[in-house]
Structures are given as structure tokens and as C-alpha cells.
Amino acid sequence: MKNIEFKQVESCCVPTLEKKQISLREPVNQDDLNHLPVAIIGSGPIGLAAAAHLIEASQPFIVLEAGTKVGENISKWGHVRLFSPWQYNVDKAAGRLLTKKGWVAPDPEKLPTGHELRDLYLLPLAKLPEIEAALHLNTRVVGISRKNTDKMKTVGREKQPFMIYVEQEGKSKRYEARAVIDASGTWGHANPVLSSGLWIPEEQALHDQIFYGIPDVLGKDRERYTDKHIAVVGGGHSALNTLLDLASLQEQNSGIKLTWIMRRDRVEEAYGGEANDQLEARGELGSRIHELVDSGKVNVVTPFHIQELKQEGKWITIIGEQRGDIQEIALVDEIIVNAGSRPDFSFLRELRLSIDQTTESVETLAPLIDPNVHSCGTVRPHGEKELRHMEQGLYIVGMKSYGRAPTFLMATGYEQVRSVVAFLAGDLEAAVKVELDLPETGVCSVNRQQVQAAEKTSDCSTSCSN
């Protein structure tokens, strides 16, 4: 990625990608494949948005969903309320198609839960005749290649259709497609609790006492966490949601002890933009967790790098390093891991991917989203050209396009598929014209204020004391 340069912008330092700097070669003509459908993997919000755009562009498609129902992964965190309101959660093309069928859009300012997102939006969308006819449930993609062509062969590669191998009700089946839009997401591929990022047998053996994601602690999982010492691992929005729910349960059950483990240098880094965040609910998450920490109801351990888990009787001992010293957190009943997730590339192994080796995101996106260099959480607009791989006609979109990076918003995925579908339909002007207005997190302005405050303190410490 030597052709990518960084430019200073008003709110924070993020890379700007000039169109001429994207070095992937231009696609070759594929007119001979135009009779084949576009294959969409996944029937979540981004996958169905791609289907909606393909309908409007009069392009044939199929949707391959591993689950038994549309948005099955969303149902696993359906109790969680999103911090982005409906106005950011409904794709424009999908909204137009639904409105024609008499659908009434939810209040754009309201915050849906995962269940509401699925029931009020995704299920009606999947019932549209054009999508319902193309939707294949219980269909797990196990491998994709080019027809009669493995990964090593180059000559004539782009002129061969994709061959998609699936498991469908216990039987193998093949589909041919002219393009593949992988919107399968990263759900179900959680990062382990160890700071090294490695899965070890000890962690896997403790699966009955470790939950990956946001449990429904105020609902069906209440009994699991009553009268327990619970360690929450992670410093992102999922961890904040988990802690706030546990704190609510703690008010009803004084036997609950909460420990919050992070790798951050300071707990304040987890609060985000608070009042400066343009998404009010996202900022409120930080403010509420700030109040919870100040109340002393949660024991914060940070920076703490987990190295080992030990089963000691019915309890878990968490062993890790804190500022150079080995420390133990003992007598833990339950661990909830909110340490992010990672993409599954196993079924794409025979295709030529352009994946960044750090973030595991689409390569050209990496400088925009790498948390090592990009602290703002606000990603500049991007579309088809930035999402290209060496394998022409393959697009990884949605959360999976971000790899391990944590800053994805649904509205970003909607703009991704709009641009990709425009390109596949031959509307090159629409594909290039990428526009997306996302709310700022407020983190950058907070960081700037902190720097300014530090500078003032430094000045006074050297010249104002007299």
C-alpha cells in the first residue's frame, strides 16, 4: 500500500484515498457471464440491501443464507438496543421497494432493538416476491472457486463463472454466478480472551463459563449471572452494553460482583465522545459507563493483558500482566468476552483475495479503519473501487470488509453495496460517486481538547508557579 498517503483533516488524522492511487487493475469485460446471477452470501441487513439494489437495477441474483431464517445472527443479540436510530438502519433502495408494498417505516428517530430491526424491517424485506424467490435458507457456503479453475491458474480466469459449493439440508449443491457479494459478517467468529489473540485448549475447555457477545442478563440469562463474580473483558460498545445491563441486575441482586478488564492505558479512553458524539445514544453509553465507574460498583482493571486462564475448583483464575507485573484475578464465576471478532476466509481460500495483513480488512480500506492509526471511529466514504480484490467480481462488504476493525456502521455497508451494484449493472458514474454522511463520534474533538488542556498545564508548570 505504498501509494496511500495520509493527510491532516479538521477532526483527526485519517488517510485520504485518491482514485488514481488505487492500484488494482481495471476489470475486464465479462459480457459472456451477464446471464448468470450475482450471488449474495448472507441475509442480514447488508446482504438484503444488496438484493434490493439488484432488484432496482434489474439484475438477477440469489441469496445464500446458512441459517434457518433471515437475519438469524441478529436474533442472537436481539435484546440489544442499537445506538443508531432507524434513519441510519434502513437502506434507501430497500425502503423504496417496501414502501411500494404499503410498508410504513418506523419513526426515524427511534432506536430499534435487534429483534425490532429483524421483525419490522428484515422480515418484510425478505417477503418481497423478488427476494423470497431468490432466497435459499439452510444453505451454508463451504467453498468458492472459478469454474474448472483453481487458485493457481491465471489465463482466462476472469471469463470463468464463480462456482459456489454449498451444503443444503445435508446434501452438496453447486451454483454458478457472475459475481459474489460476501455479506456474511463476522458473527460467530469471536476473538479469544487472551491478549495474544490465540485460542488455547484451556479457554475452550471453559466454554460453559465463558460467553462471547452480549448475554441477555435481564432476560433469559438472568439466573446464570445472579450471585456471581463476573469478569467482562473488552473496552468497546459491546462491553459497555454488557456492563450496564449487569449493573441493572446488580441493583436487584447485591451478590453480583463486577470486574471490568481492558487493555487500554486509561479507563477514560473507553468513554468515547460522550456529549460530543453526534449519535446521542452512542455518546450516552459512554456517559453512563463513566457514572458507573465513578460510583465504584465495578472494579476496573486496566491495562491488563490476559495470558492464561486456570480452572480452580468451580472458579476461574485470570492471570495476566499489568504494567510489567504478573497479576491474578481470582474466584471468577463467569467471563463475558467482548473483545471483537474476526472474519472467516475459509470458504474463499481458492480465490485471490486482497486482504490487509494487520486488520484482515479489504486491503484498500485498512488505512481508513486501522485502530493503530485511526482513533476517530469515523470512516470516510468508499465504494466499489476501494472494495475490489485481485479476484475480479468478488466483493466483501459489510462488517466482514472491516476485518477485525471495530468501527463499522450499517449505513456504511448500505453505501458499499449501492456502489458495487451500480458497477455490476454498468452504471460506472453512480458507482464512482460515493456519498455518505455519517455522524461523528466526537472522540477526535475530545482528544484535541485533552491535548490543549495538557499544553496549558505544561505551560503553567514551568512558568506560572511564581
Helices and strands as residue ranges (DSSP letters): E 5-8, E 13-16, G 19-21, G 31-33, E 38-41, H 45-56, E 61-64, H 72-75, G 86-88, H 92-100, H 114-117, I 118-122, H 123-126, H 129-132, E 135-136, E 139-146, G 157-159, E 162-168, E 171-177, E 179-182, H 201-205, G 207-209, E 210-212, H 222-225, E 229-233, H 237-252, E 257-261, G 267-271, G 274-276, H 280-295, E 299-301, E 305-312, E 315-322, E 325-332, E 334-337, G 346-348, G 363-365, H 366-369, G 384-387, E 394-396, G 398-402, H 410-424, H 428-432, H 443-463
